[in-house]
Amino acid sequence: MNVLDTLIEKLLAEQPQYSEITIPYNMAEKKRMFRTLVNTRLPFAIDEGFLRMQDSYLQHELSEKGIVDIGQLEETQPRLVLWQGDITRLNADAIVNAANSAMLGCFVPCHGCIDNAIHSFAGVQLRLKCHELMQAQGHDEATGVAKITPAYNLPSSYILHTVGPIIQQNPTKEQCSELASCYRSCFELADSYDLKSVAYCCISTGEFHFPNRQAAEIAIKTVRDCLQTVFAIIEL
């Protein structure tokens, strides 16, 4: 039995309703089952043996995908890089996760959102850590603020989690301000940790339906303004 089979067995054993489920033979189906079980798993403790095996498996998967070195990416504007790809491969000091207000990651099996991908490839430790933060806070996360966690099995050091506005029709002025606050809050939190590089995703443009072009304009303007503010402080 390989590591992935053992991991799946342990996750299945946690839930009595899964007692009749068998592990598929096909490797792609095994990976999908593992991710499904991780996605739907509630944030409760798990033994160190599982974590060691999980970390080994996720690190192997990362090496197969390959790490993208942000130092090799070309700037499109001073201090800014535009890159399209899998954010879980970037070795930035921090990557940004477009979270929901529960802050526990996406529970939809193998969903295509960035929240799902980040939690899937970081490991179950991330949901447990987010659960601790939310229990201590005692209420859902507000729109436009940010929290920081370790990145666990990702090549970045940290993850900055922020909740963007949910758009029903056209963004209001308040929602545009909230989106700008997401970028600003992540920047300020990263700066407080003395982080030198942050990889932003396109916040709110997926499941939350913020128009792409307008969101990009807000993102660029906000981050550029933040960089100018930091430089001004340093020069003083």
C-alpha positions in Angstrom: 0.0 0.0 0.0 1.4 3.4 -1.0 1.3 6.7 1.0 -1.8 8.0 -0.8 -3.7 4.8 -0.1 -2.8 5.1 3.6 -3.9 8.7 3.7 -7.2 7.9 2.1 -7.8 5.0 4.5 -7.2 7.2 7.5 -9.6 9.9 6.2 -12.2 7.4 5.4 -11.9 5.8 8.8 -12.8 9.1 10.5 -16.3 9.0 9.1 -18.5 5.9 9.7 -20.7 6.7 6.7 -17.7 6.1 4.5 -17.2 2.5 5.7 -18.4 1.0 2.4 -16.3 3.2 0.1 -13.4 1.5 -1.6 -10.2 3.1 -2.8 -10.0 3.4 -6.6 -7.1 1.7 -8.5 -6.5 4.6 -10.9 -4.0 7.1 -9.6 -5.9 10.2 -10.9 -9.0 8.9 -9.2 -7.1 8.3 -5.9 -5.8 11.9 -6.0 -9.3 13.2 -6.6 -10.7 11.1 -3.7 -8.0 12.4 -1.4 -8.7 16.0 -2.3 -12.4 15.4 -1.9 -11.9 14.0 1.6 -9.6 16.9 2.6 -12.0 19.5 1.2 -15.0 18.1 3.1 -13.1 17.3 6.4 -14.2 19.4 9.4 -11.4 21.2 11.3 -10.7 18.7 14.1 -7.3 17.4 15.3 -5.5 14.6 13.5 -2.5 12.6 14.5 1.1 13.5 13.8 1.7 10.3 11.8 -1.0 11.4 9.3 0.5 14.9 9.0 4.0 13.5 8.3 2.7 11.3 5.5 0.4 14.1 4.2 3.3 16.6 4.1 5.5 14.1 2.3 2.9 13.5 -0.3 2.1 17.2 -0.8 5.8 18.0 -1.1 6.2 15.3 -3.7 3.2 16.7 -5.6 4.8 20.2 -5.4 8.1 19.0 -6.8 6.2 17.4 -9.7 4.4 20.6 -10.5 7.5 22.7 -10.0 8.1 25.8 -8.0 8.0 29.2 -9.8 10.7 31.5 -8.6 9.3 35.0 -8.4 12.8 36.4 -8.6 12.9 35.3 -12.2 9.7 37.0 -13.3 9.9 40.1 -15.3 8.5 43.4 -13.9 5.6 44.9 -15.9 5.8 48.1 -13.9 8.3 49.1 -11.2 8.0 46.6 -8.3 5.0 45.0 -10.0 4.8 41.7 -11.9 1.8 40.3 -13.9 1.8 36.5 -13.9 -0.8 34.0 -14.9 -0.7 30.5 -13.4 -1.1 28.4 -10.3 -0.5 30.6 -7.3 0.2 27.6 -5.1 3.5 27.2 -7.0 4.9 30.7 -6.3 7.7 31.1 -3.8 6.7 34.6 -2.7 7.0 35.5 0.9 3.2 35.4 1.0 0.4 34.6 -1.3 -3.1 36.0 -1.0 -6.2 33.8 -0.6 -9.6 35.1 -1.6 -11.5 33.6 1.3 -15.1 33.5 2.4 -16.4 35.0 5.6 -16.2 31.6 7.5 -12.5 31.6 6.7 -12.3 27.8 6.7 -11.7 27.2 3.1 -14.0 25.8 0.4 -15.9 22.6 1.4 -17.1 21.8 -2.2 -15.2 18.7 -3.3 -12.4 19.6 -5.9 -14.0 23.0 -6.6 -12.1 25.3 -9.0 -11.8 28.3 -6.7 -8.5 29.5 -5.4 -9.6 29.0 -1.8 -10.1 25.3 -2.5 -6.7 25.0 -4.2 -4.8 26.8 -1.5 -6.3 24.7 1.3 -5.9 21.5 -0.7 -2.2 21.9 -1.3 -1.3 23.6 2.0 -2.7 20.6 3.9 -5.3 20.0 6.6 -3.2 22.1 9.1 -4.4 25.3 7.3 -8.1 24.7 8.0 -7.2 23.8 11.6 -5.3 27.1 12.0 -8.0 29.2 10.4 -10.5 27.5 12.7 -8.4 28.5 15.7 -8.3 32.1 14.5 -12.1 32.2 13.9 -12.9 30.6 17.3 -10.7 33.2 19.0 -12.4 36.0 17.0 -15.9 34.7 17.7 -17.6 36.0 14.5 -17.4 35.8 10.8 -14.6 37.7 9.0 -15.5 41.2 7.8 -15.0 42.2 4.1 -11.9 44.1 3.3 -9.6 43.0 6.2 -6.8 40.4 6.2 -5.4 37.6 8.4 -2.1 35.8 8.1 -1.3 32.1 8.6 1.7 29.9 7.8 1.6 28.4 4.3 2.5 24.9 5.5 3.2 22.8 2.4 3.1 25.6 -0.1 6.4 27.1 -1.3 5.5 30.5 0.1 6.1 31.3 3.8 2.7 32.8 4.6 -0.9 33.1 3.3 -2.8 36.3 3.6 -6.5 35.6 3.8 -9.0 38.3 2.8 -12.8 38.4 2.1 -13.8 40.4 -0.9 -17.2 41.9 -1.7 -19.9 39.8 -3.3 -21.3 41.4 -6.4 -24.9 40.9 -7.5 -25.1 43.4 -10.4 -22.8 46.3 -10.9 -20.3 47.1 -8.0 -21.3 50.0 -5.8 -18.9 52.7 -4.7 -18.8 51.0 -1.3 -17.9 47.6 -2.8 -15.1 49.2 -4.8 -13.8 50.7 -1.6 -14.1 47.2 0.1 -12.1 45.6 -2.7 -9.4 48.3 -2.4 -9.3 47.6 1.3 -8.6 43.9 0.7 -5.5 44.8 -1.3 -4.5 47.5 1.2 -5.1 45.3 4.3 -3.0 42.5 2.8 -0.2 44.9 1.9 -0.2 46.5 5.4 -0.2 43.1 7.1 2.7 41.9 4.9 4.6 45.1 5.7 4.1 44.6 9.4 5.7 41.2 9.1 8.5 42.7 7.0 7.7 40.5 4.0 9.3 41.5 0.7 7.1 39.9 -1.8 3.3 39.3 -2.0 1.5 37.4 -4.8 -2.0 38.6 -5.1 -4.8 36.6 -6.7 -7.6 38.4 -8.5 -9.8 39.0 -5.4 -13.6 38.7 -5.8 -13.5 38.1 -9.6 -14.4 34.4 -9.4 -17.3 33.2 -7.4 -18.0 36.7 -6.1 -18.4 38.1 -9.6 -16.6 41.4 -9.5 -16.0 42.6 -13.1 -12.5 41.6 -14.1 -11.3 44.8 -15.7 -12.6 47.1 -12.9 -11.2 44.8 -10.3 -7.8 44.8 -12.0 -7.8 48.6 -12.2 -8.6 48.8 -8.4 -5.9 46.3 -7.6 -3.1 48.0 -9.6 -4.0 51.5 -8.3 -4.2 50.3 -4.7 -1.0 48.3 -4.7 0.9 51.1 -6.4 -0.4 53.6 -3.9 0.7 51.3 -1.1 4.2 51.0 -2.5 4.5 54.7 -2.8 3.5 55.2 0.8 6.1 52.7 2.0 8.8 54.3 0.0 7.8 57.8 1.3 8.1 56.5 4.9 11.5 55.0 4.2 12.8 58.2 2.7 11.7 60.2 5.7 
